[in-house]
Amino acid sequence: MSVPSAWVRYFAGLIRPGGTVLDLACGNGRHVHWLADRGCAVTGVDRDAEALADEGVLLYETFALGQQEIGRPSRPEFLLAPGELPASFADLRVVAFEDGFERPPAAAALRFVQRLAVVRLPSAAGCRVRPLKSTAFL
């Protein structure tokens, strides 16, 4: 099984012990299995916006524009424009955001990515999450 991304490993500490995690577009499940092994109740490949109920955490990592120049995915509807990810979750508290080119360890491919860590605090009940165009690959 693949190693979870450094982004998810770094911000996983935001998830309370035994917390519930929703992994959208979970692929081969590398984050689902890693988080489940750490005591989280994890659901993969689910579009349920209610997964961000009060005190929820969203860790999001996806491809960004520029990726089409170096590899897959290359279809524009799967690539986020600059700033699109945080704008889609503007009603939630952004803890961290990255947008750019990544040179991972030698074994991995180069890629353009956007990453986001957001939380929903109890006072943010009723917040709406805006749909992302990148959910088309779910």
VMD Tcl script that builds the backbone (N, CA, C; Angstrom):
set m [mol new atoms 414]
animate dup $m
set s [atomselect $m all]
$s set {name element resname resid chain x y z} {
  {N N MET 1 A 0.838 -1.177 0.000}
  {CA C MET 1 A 0.000 0.000 0.000}
  {C C MET 1 A 0.888 1.248 0.000}
  {N N SER 2 A 0.424 2.300 -0.646}
  {CA C SER 2 A 1.165 3.556 -0.739}
  {C C SER 2 A 1.237 4.267 0.603}
  {N N VAL 3 A 2.289 5.035 0.773}
  {CA C VAL 3 A 2.471 5.852 1.976}
  {C C VAL 3 A 1.548 7.061 1.880}
  {N N PRO 4 A 0.900 7.453 2.979}
  {CA C PRO 4 A 0.052 8.646 2.935}
  {C C PRO 4 A 0.883 9.891 2.628}
  {N N SER 5 A 0.236 10.880 2.065}
  {CA C SER 5 A 0.952 12.108 1.712}
  {C C SER 5 A 1.459 12.810 2.970}
  {N N ALA 6 A 2.540 13.546 2.806}
  {CA C ALA 6 A 3.098 14.307 3.922}
  {C C ALA 6 A 2.088 15.320 4.447}
  {N N TRP 7 A 1.268 15.879 3.569}
  {CA C TRP 7 A 0.237 16.860 3.954}
  {C C TRP 7 A -0.743 16.239 4.945}
  {N N VAL 8 A -1.262 15.074 4.607}
  {CA C VAL 8 A -2.227 14.398 5.489}
  {C C VAL 8 A -1.549 13.972 6.787}
  {N N ARG 9 A -0.352 13.411 6.719}
  {CA C ARG 9 A 0.350 13.012 7.949}
  {C C ARG 9 A 0.587 14.208 8.857}
  {N N TYR 10 A 0.982 15.344 8.294}
  {CA C TYR 10 A 1.296 16.525 9.092}
  {C C TYR 10 A 0.074 17.087 9.814}
  {N N PHE 11 A -1.077 17.157 9.107}
  {CA C PHE 11 A -2.257 17.777 9.693}
  {C C PHE 11 A -3.219 16.780 10.342}
  {N N ALA 12 A -2.899 15.509 10.321}
  {CA C ALA 12 A -3.771 14.517 10.956}
  {C C ALA 12 A -3.928 14.774 12.451}
  {N N GLY 13 A -2.983 15.460 13.057}
  {CA C GLY 13 A -3.084 15.797 14.470}
  {C C GLY 13 A -4.256 16.703 14.794}
  {N N LEU 14 A -4.847 17.340 13.782}
  {CA C LEU 14 A -6.034 18.168 14.006}
  {C C LEU 14 A -7.275 17.325 14.297}
  {N N ILE 15 A -7.217 16.062 13.901}
  {CA C ILE 15 A -8.365 15.166 14.090}
  {C C ILE 15 A -8.345 14.641 15.516}
  {N N ARG 16 A -9.445 14.822 16.237}
  {CA C ARG 16 A -9.477 14.367 17.629}
  {C C ARG 16 A -9.403 12.845 17.682}
  {N N PRO 17 A -8.842 12.289 18.745}
  {CA C PRO 17 A -8.736 10.830 18.866}
  {C C PRO 17 A -10.096 10.163 18.682}
  {N N GLY 18 A -10.127 9.151 17.856}
  {CA C GLY 18 A -11.374 8.441 17.577}
  {C C GLY 18 A -12.310 9.204 16.664}
  {N N GLY 19 A -11.839 10.299 16.074}
  {CA C GLY 19 A -12.679 11.142 15.228}
  {C C GLY 19 A -13.128 10.454 13.957}
  {N N THR 20 A -14.126 11.049 13.342}
  {CA C THR 20 A -14.669 10.541 12.090}
  {C C THR 20 A -14.019 11.271 10.930}
  {N N VAL 21 A -13.619 10.526 9.886}
  {CA C VAL 21 A -12.929 11.092 8.733}
  {C C VAL 21 A -13.653 10.677 7.461}
  {N N LEU 22 A -13.828 11.621 6.558}
  {CA C LEU 22 A -14.363 11.352 5.229}
  {C C LEU 22 A -13.257 11.619 4.230}
  {N N ASP 23 A -12.893 10.635 3.427}
  {CA C ASP 23 A -11.848 10.778 2.416}
  {C C ASP 23 A -12.524 10.805 1.051}
  {N N LEU 24 A -12.610 11.994 0.452}
  {CA C LEU 24 A -13.203 12.143 -0.871}
  {C C LEU 24 A -12.179 11.790 -1.936}
  {N N ALA 25 A -12.624 11.050 -2.936}
  {CA C ALA 25 A -11.737 10.598 -4.007}
  {C C ALA 25 A -10.538 9.879 -3.415}
  {N N CYS 26 A -10.805 8.843 -2.619}
  {CA C CYS 26 A -9.758 8.194 -1.832}
  {C C CYS 26 A -8.805 7.314 -2.626}
  {N N GLY 27 A -9.033 7.161 -3.913}
  {CA C GLY 27 A -8.086 6.392 -4.726}
  {C C GLY 27 A -7.878 4.988 -4.198}
  {N N ASN 28 A -6.617 4.602 -3.957}
  {CA C ASN 28 A -6.339 3.247 -3.474}
  {C C ASN 28 A -6.522 3.109 -1.971}
  {N N GLY 29 A -6.940 4.168 -1.301}
  {CA C GLY 29 A -7.247 4.089 0.126}
  {C C GLY 29 A -6.075 4.301 1.051}
  {N N ARG 30 A -4.980 4.867 0.547}
  {CA C ARG 30 A -3.797 5.022 1.398}
  {C C ARG 30 A -4.084 5.857 2.637}
  {N N HIS 31 A -4.914 6.904 2.518}
  {CA C HIS 31 A -5.232 7.726 3.689}
  {C C HIS 31 A -6.295 7.057 4.557}
  {N N VAL 32 A -7.239 6.384 3.936}
  {CA C VAL 32 A -8.286 5.673 4.683}
  {C C VAL 32 A -7.656 4.652 5.624}
  {N N HIS 33 A -6.766 3.823 5.100}
  {CA C HIS 33 A -6.147 2.776 5.913}
  {C C HIS 33 A -5.230 3.355 6.992}
  {N N TRP 34 A -4.456 4.356 6.626}
  {CA C TRP 34 A -3.531 4.963 7.583}
  {C C TRP 34 A -4.286 5.604 8.741}
  {N N LEU 35 A -5.356 6.343 8.448}
  {CA C LEU 35 A -6.144 6.986 9.496}
  {C C LEU 35 A -6.930 5.965 10.322}
  {N N ALA 36 A -7.443 4.938 9.672}
  {CA C ALA 36 A -8.155 3.883 10.401}
  {C C ALA 36 A -7.215 3.168 11.371}
  {N N ASP 37 A -5.972 2.945 10.956}
  {CA C ASP 37 A -4.982 2.320 11.837}
  {C C ASP 37 A -4.681 3.183 13.057}
  {N N ARG 38 A -4.983 4.462 12.979}
  {CA C ARG 38 A -4.760 5.379 14.100}
  {C C ARG 38 A -6.029 5.633 14.909}
  {N N GLY 39 A -7.059 4.800 14.701}
  {CA C GLY 39 A -8.257 4.857 15.527}
  {C C GLY 39 A -9.385 5.718 15.003}
  {N N CYS 40 A -9.267 6.242 13.793}
  {CA C CYS 40 A -10.341 7.065 13.228}
  {C C CYS 40 A -11.408 6.178 12.585}
  {N N ALA 41 A -12.630 6.644 12.624}
  {CA C ALA 41 A -13.715 6.011 11.874}
  {C C ALA 41 A -13.707 6.680 10.505}
  {N N VAL 42 A -13.342 5.922 9.451}
  {CA C VAL 42 A -13.088 6.512 8.141}
  {C C VAL 42 A -14.072 5.991 7.105}
  {N N THR 43 A -14.567 6.912 6.270}
  {CA C THR 43 A -15.399 6.563 5.125}
  {C C THR 43 A -14.690 7.083 3.889}
  {N N GLY 44 A -14.541 6.250 2.874}
  {CA C GLY 44 A -13.897 6.668 1.636}
  {C C GLY 44 A -14.888 6.803 0.504}
  {N N VAL 45 A -14.563 7.684 -0.471}
  {CA C VAL 45 A -15.347 7.928 -1.679}
  {C C VAL 45 A -16.805 8.198 -1.328}
  {N N ASP 46 A -17.020 9.303 -0.665}
  {CA C ASP 46 A -18.357 9.691 -0.230}
  {C C ASP 46 A -18.515 11.180 -0.444}
  {N N ARG 47 A -19.637 11.600 -1.002}
  {CA C ARG 47 A -19.877 13.020 -1.257}
  {C C ARG 47 A -20.717 13.677 -0.172}
  {N N ASP 48 A -20.885 13.067 0.943}
  {CA C ASP 48 A -21.755 13.545 2.011}
  {C C ASP 48 A -21.191 14.802 2.676}
  {N N ALA 49 A -21.794 15.968 2.394}
  {CA C ALA 49 A -21.330 17.224 2.980}
  {C C ALA 49 A -21.513 17.250 4.493}
  {N N GLU 50 A -22.375 16.392 5.027}
  {CA C GLU 50 A -22.590 16.337 6.471}
  {C C GLU 50 A -21.379 15.775 7.218}
  {N N ALA 51 A -20.395 15.262 6.474}
  {CA C ALA 51 A -19.185 14.751 7.124}
  {C C ALA 51 A -18.422 15.853 7.835}
  {N N LEU 52 A -18.707 17.103 7.494}
  {CA C LEU 52 A -18.074 18.233 8.175}
  {C C LEU 52 A -19.005 18.814 9.232}
  {N N ALA 53 A -19.686 17.952 10.014}
  {CA C ALA 53 A -20.567 18.409 11.097}
  {C C ALA 53 A -19.715 19.195 12.121}
  {N N ASP 54 A -20.263 19.782 13.065}
  {CA C ASP 54 A -19.571 20.624 14.051}
  {C C ASP 54 A -18.276 20.003 14.490}
  {N N GLU 55 A -17.184 20.822 14.587}
  {CA C GLU 55 A -15.841 20.419 14.960}
  {C C GLU 55 A -15.224 19.450 13.961}
  {N N GLY 56 A -15.621 19.490 12.654}
  {CA C GLY 56 A -15.077 18.637 11.612}
  {C C GLY 56 A -13.762 19.175 11.080}
  {N N VAL 57 A -12.984 18.285 10.447}
  {CA C VAL 57 A -11.703 18.639 9.831}
  {C C VAL 57 A -11.728 18.135 8.393}
  {N N LEU 58 A -11.306 18.977 7.471}
  {CA C LEU 58 A -11.183 18.575 6.081}
  {C C LEU 58 A -9.737 18.772 5.659}
  {N N LEU 59 A -9.101 17.686 5.217}
  {CA C LEU 59 A -7.764 17.733 4.636}
  {C C LEU 59 A -7.937 17.386 3.166}
  {N N TYR 60 A -7.591 18.289 2.297}
  {CA C TYR 60 A -7.880 18.127 0.872}
  {C C TYR 60 A -6.588 18.310 0.084}
  {N N GLU 61 A -6.333 17.381 -0.831}
  {CA C GLU 61 A -5.160 17.451 -1.699}
  {C C GLU 61 A -5.595 17.026 -3.091}
  {N N THR 62 A -5.336 17.873 -4.091}
  {CA C THR 62 A -5.750 17.551 -5.450}
  {C C THR 62 A -4.824 18.226 -6.454}
  {N N PHE 63 A -5.025 17.936 -7.712}
  {CA C PHE 63 A -4.179 18.493 -8.761}
  {C C PHE 63 A -4.617 19.906 -9.144}
  {N N ALA 64 A -3.655 20.701 -9.612}
  {CA C ALA 64 A -3.898 22.091 -9.987}
  {C C ALA 64 A -3.484 22.339 -11.432}
  {N N LEU 65 A -3.971 23.464 -11.969}
  {CA C LEU 65 A -3.554 23.873 -13.306}
  {C C LEU 65 A -2.034 23.897 -13.398}
  {N N GLY 66 A -1.535 23.459 -14.508}
  {CA C GLY 66 A -0.100 23.288 -14.720}
  {C C GLY 66 A 0.216 21.811 -14.864}
  {N N GLN 67 A -0.570 20.972 -14.191}
  {CA C GLN 67 A -0.375 19.520 -14.257}
  {C C GLN 67 A -0.489 19.009 -15.686}
  {N N GLN 68 A -1.361 19.622 -16.475}
  {CA C GLN 68 A -1.562 19.187 -17.862}
  {C C GLN 68 A -0.281 19.300 -18.689}
  {N N GLU 69 A 0.665 20.108 -18.246}
  {CA C GLU 69 A 1.920 20.285 -18.973}
  {C C GLU 69 A 2.938 19.185 -18.675}
  {N N ILE 70 A 2.742 18.459 -17.573}
  {CA C ILE 70 A 3.753 17.467 -17.186}
  {C C ILE 70 A 3.213 16.053 -17.017}
  {N N GLY 71 A 1.905 15.879 -17.049}
  {CA C GLY 71 A 1.368 14.530 -16.883}
  {C C GLY 71 A -0.124 14.515 -16.645}
  {N N ARG 72 A -0.574 13.419 -16.040}
  {CA C ARG 72 A -1.993 13.221 -15.770}
  {C C ARG 72 A -2.290 13.513 -14.311}
  {N N PRO 73 A -3.526 13.930 -14.024}
  {CA C PRO 73 A -4.597 14.208 -14.975}
  {C C PRO 73 A -4.292 15.459 -15.780}
  {N N SER 74 A -4.844 15.485 -16.991}
  {CA C SER 74 A -4.578 16.621 -17.863}
  {C C SER 74 A -5.852 17.326 -18.315}
  {N N ARG 75 A -7.002 16.738 -18.023}
  {CA C ARG 75 A -8.268 17.360 -18.415}
  {C C ARG 75 A -8.547 18.565 -17.523}
  {N N PRO 76 A -8.878 19.711 -18.101}
  {CA C PRO 76 A -9.072 20.941 -17.328}
  {C C PRO 76 A -10.111 20.823 -16.213}
  {N N GLU 77 A -11.145 20.021 -16.419}
  {CA C GLU 77 A -12.187 19.911 -15.381}
  {C C GLU 77 A -11.695 19.185 -14.125}
  {N N PHE 78 A -10.520 18.554 -14.195}
  {CA C PHE 78 A -9.951 17.877 -13.034}
  {C C PHE 78 A -8.866 18.695 -12.339}
  {N N LEU 79 A -8.585 19.894 -12.847}
  {CA C LEU 79 A -7.486 20.713 -12.332}
  {C C LEU 79 A -8.026 22.016 -11.756}
  {N N LEU 80 A -7.585 22.361 -10.555}
  {CA C LEU 80 A -8.080 23.565 -9.902}
  {C C LEU 80 A -7.303 24.806 -10.335}
  {N N ALA 81 A -8.038 25.901 -10.481}
  {CA C ALA 81 A -7.439 27.195 -10.786}
  {C C ALA 81 A -6.795 27.755 -9.516}
  {N N PRO 82 A -5.848 28.688 -9.647}
  {CA C PRO 82 A -5.238 29.284 -8.459}
  {C C PRO 82 A -6.302 29.836 -7.501}
  {N N GLY 83 A -6.201 29.453 -6.241}
  {CA C GLY 83 A -7.114 29.931 -5.215}
  {C C GLY 83 A -8.490 29.295 -5.205}
  {N N GLU 84 A -8.768 28.388 -6.113}
  {CA C GLU 84 A -10.101 27.782 -6.188}
  {C C GLU 84 A -10.427 26.940 -4.954}
  {N N LEU 85 A -9.465 26.223 -4.440}
  {CA C LEU 85 A -9.734 25.339 -3.302}
  {C C LEU 85 A -10.151 26.119 -2.051}
  {N N PRO 86 A -9.387 27.093 -1.574}
  {CA C PRO 86 A -9.837 27.817 -0.378}
  {C C PRO 86 A -11.120 28.601 -0.618}
  {N N ALA 87 A -11.332 29.089 -1.831}
  {CA C ALA 87 A -12.563 29.827 -2.122}
  {C C ALA 87 A -13.786 28.923 -1.997}
  {N N SER 88 A -13.618 27.644 -2.269}
  {CA C SER 88 A -14.725 26.694 -2.191}
  {C C SER 88 A -15.133 26.374 -0.760}
  {N N PHE 89 A -14.256 26.663 0.185}
  {CA C PHE 89 A -14.535 26.391 1.594}
  {C C PHE 89 A -14.408 27.663 2.423}
  {N N ALA 90 A -14.795 28.793 1.846}
  {CA C ALA 90 A -14.617 30.095 2.481}
  {C C ALA 90 A -15.379 30.226 3.793}
  {N N ASP 91 A -16.428 29.433 4.005}
  {CA C ASP 91 A -17.208 29.512 5.239}
  {C C ASP 91 A -16.567 28.744 6.392}
  {N N LEU 92 A -15.489 28.037 6.119}
  {CA C LEU 92 A -14.809 27.256 7.147}
  {C C LEU 92 A -13.488 27.936 7.503}
  {N N ARG 93 A -12.911 27.557 8.609}
  {CA C ARG 93 A -11.660 28.158 9.082}
  {C C ARG 93 A -10.472 27.483 8.384}
  {N N VAL 94 A -9.734 28.232 7.558}
  {CA C VAL 94 A -8.566 27.694 6.868}
  {C C VAL 94 A -7.400 27.665 7.849}
  {N N VAL 95 A -6.835 26.474 8.044}
  {CA C VAL 95 A -5.673 26.297 8.906}
  {C C VAL 95 A -4.400 26.404 8.076}
  {N N ALA 96 A -4.438 25.852 6.854}
  {CA C ALA 96 A -3.266 25.907 5.976}
  {C C ALA 96 A -3.703 25.711 4.530}
  {N N PHE 97 A -2.938 26.297 3.615}
  {CA C PHE 97 A -3.209 26.175 2.187}
  {C C PHE 97 A -1.882 26.202 1.436}
  {N N GLU 98 A -1.758 25.339 0.454}
  {CA C GLU 98 A -0.599 25.331 -0.442}
  {C C GLU 98 A -1.099 25.241 -1.871}
  {N N ASP 99 A -0.400 25.906 -2.762}
  {CA C ASP 99 A -0.749 25.882 -4.174}
  {C C ASP 99 A 0.544 26.011 -4.962}
  {N N GLY 100 A 0.936 24.968 -5.674}
  {CA C GLY 100 A 2.149 25.107 -6.453}
  {C C GLY 100 A 2.709 23.813 -6.984}
  {N N PHE 101 A 3.960 23.896 -7.387}
  {CA C PHE 101 A 4.681 22.788 -8.001}
  {C C PHE 101 A 5.415 22.006 -6.931}
  {N N GLU 102 A 5.319 20.694 -7.004}
  {CA C GLU 102 A 5.961 19.845 -6.006}
  {C C GLU 102 A 6.999 18.947 -6.660}
  {N N ARG 103 A 8.157 18.904 -6.041}
  {CA C ARG 103 A 9.212 17.963 -6.443}
  {C C ARG 103 A 9.335 16.938 -5.329}
  {N N PRO 104 A 8.542 15.862 -5.409}
  {CA C PRO 104 A 8.584 14.845 -4.361}
  {C C PRO 104 A 9.863 14.015 -4.434}
  {N N PRO 105 A 10.030 13.080 -3.510}
  {CA C PRO 105 A 11.204 12.197 -3.554}
  {C C PRO 105 A 11.347 11.543 -4.936}
  {N N ALA 106 A 12.529 11.131 -5.250}
  {CA C ALA 106 A 12.868 10.621 -6.586}
  {C C ALA 106 A 11.898 9.568 -7.122}
  {N N ALA 107 A 11.292 8.789 -6.260}
  {CA C ALA 107 A 10.415 7.705 -6.716}
  {C C ALA 107 A 9.064 8.217 -7.203}
  {N N ALA 108 A 8.683 9.427 -6.851}
  {CA C ALA 108 A 7.365 9.944 -7.210}
  {C C ALA 108 A 7.465 10.922 -8.382}
  {N N ALA 109 A 6.328 11.116 -9.052}
  {CA C ALA 109 A 6.278 12.013 -10.201}
  {C C ALA 109 A 6.143 13.472 -9.772}
  {N N LEU 110 A 6.652 14.368 -10.608}
  {CA C LEU 110 A 6.457 15.794 -10.394}
  {C C LEU 110 A 4.979 16.100 -10.557}
  {N N ARG 111 A 4.507 17.145 -9.856}
  {CA C ARG 111 A 3.092 17.467 -9.985}
  {C C ARG 111 A 2.789 18.869 -9.475}
  {N N PHE 112 A 1.689 19.419 -10.017}
  {CA C PHE 112 A 1.130 20.675 -9.537}
  {C C PHE 112 A -0.038 20.311 -8.628}
  {N N VAL 113 A -0.052 20.845 -7.414}
  {CA C VAL 113 A -1.083 20.471 -6.452}
  {C C VAL 113 A -1.625 21.693 -5.711}
  {N N GLN 114 A -2.818 21.510 -5.162}
  {CA C GLN 114 A -3.370 22.411 -4.163}
  {C C GLN 114 A -3.715 21.547 -2.964}
  {N N ARG 115 A -3.412 22.072 -1.779}
  {CA C ARG 115 A -3.697 21.359 -0.538}
  {C C ARG 115 A -4.373 22.332 0.423}
  {N N LEU 116 A -5.297 21.794 1.203}
  {CA C LEU 116 A -6.040 22.635 2.128}
  {C C LEU 116 A -6.318 21.870 3.403}
  {N N ALA 117 A -6.194 22.537 4.516}
  {CA C ALA 117 A -6.625 21.999 5.813}
  {C C ALA 117 A -7.595 23.025 6.379}
  {N N VAL 118 A -8.849 22.605 6.626}
  {CA C VAL 118 A -9.863 23.498 7.198}
  {C C VAL 118 A -10.548 22.807 8.360}
  {N N VAL 119 A -11.099 23.589 9.245}
  {CA C VAL 119 A -11.881 23.051 10.358}
  {C C VAL 119 A -13.208 23.783 10.431}
  {N N ARG 120 A -14.186 23.110 10.951}
  {CA C ARG 120 A -15.478 23.723 11.230}
  {C C ARG 120 A -15.616 23.750 12.734}
  {N N LEU 121 A -15.724 24.922 13.266}
  {CA C LEU 121 A -15.872 25.100 14.704}
  {C C LEU 121 A -17.344 25.026 15.082}
  {N N PRO 122 A -17.665 24.734 16.350}
  {CA C PRO 122 A -19.067 24.628 16.754}
  {C C PRO 122 A -19.884 25.862 16.379}
  {N N SER 123 A -19.298 27.033 16.407}
  {CA C SER 123 A -20.031 28.253 16.078}
  {C C SER 123 A -20.319 28.378 14.589}
  {N N ALA 124 A -19.761 27.486 13.781}
  {CA C ALA 124 A -19.953 27.558 12.337}
  {C C ALA 124 A -21.044 26.618 11.851}
  {N N ALA 125 A -21.894 26.146 12.747}
  {CA C ALA 125 A -22.974 25.239 12.352}
  {C C ALA 125 A -23.811 25.891 11.262}
  {N N GLY 126 A -24.193 25.109 10.301}
  {CA C GLY 126 A -25.006 25.615 9.212}
  {C C GLY 126 A -24.213 26.179 8.050}
  {N N CYS 127 A -22.886 26.111 8.104}
  {CA C CYS 127 A -22.071 26.602 6.987}
  {C C CYS 127 A -22.347 25.759 5.752}
  {N N ARG 128 A -22.242 26.388 4.616}
  {CA C ARG 128 A -22.422 25.676 3.360}
  {C C ARG 128 A -21.074 25.456 2.702}
  {N N VAL 129 A -20.907 24.298 2.086}
  {CA C VAL 129 A -19.689 23.981 1.341}
  {C C VAL 129 A -20.013 24.126 -0.133}
  {N N ARG 130 A -19.233 24.912 -0.851}
  {CA C ARG 130 A -19.453 25.117 -2.281}
  {C C ARG 130 A -18.866 23.942 -3.061}
  {N N PRO 131 A -19.563 23.471 -4.099}
  {CA C PRO 131 A -19.033 22.341 -4.879}
  {C C PRO 131 A -17.801 22.739 -5.676}
  {N N LEU 132 A -16.885 21.788 -5.817}
  {CA C LEU 132 A -15.675 21.978 -6.612}
  {C C LEU 132 A -15.843 21.287 -7.942}
  {N N LYS 133 A -15.286 21.844 -8.995}
  {CA C LYS 133 A -15.351 21.174 -10.281}
  {C C LYS 133 A -14.561 19.869 -10.274}
  {N N SER 134 A -13.546 19.765 -9.385}
  {CA C SER 134 A -12.704 18.575 -9.367}
  {C C SER 134 A -13.429 17.352 -8.838}
  {N N THR 135 A -14.609 17.505 -8.251}
  {CA C THR 135 A -15.341 16.334 -7.757}
  {C C THR 135 A -15.844 15.488 -8.918}
  {N N ALA 136 A -15.669 15.952 -10.157}
  {CA C ALA 136 A -16.105 15.194 -11.314}
  {C C ALA 136 A -15.382 13.861 -11.444}
  {N N PHE 137 A -14.208 13.710 -10.836}
  {CA C PHE 137 A -13.477 12.447 -10.976}
  {C C PHE 137 A -13.828 11.447 -9.904}
  {N N LEU 138 A -14.790 11.746 -9.033}
  {CA C LEU 138 A -15.203 10.795 -7.996}
  {C C LEU 138 A -15.888 9.600 -8.612}
}
mol reanalyze $m
mol bondsrecalc $m
mol representation Tube
mol addrep $m
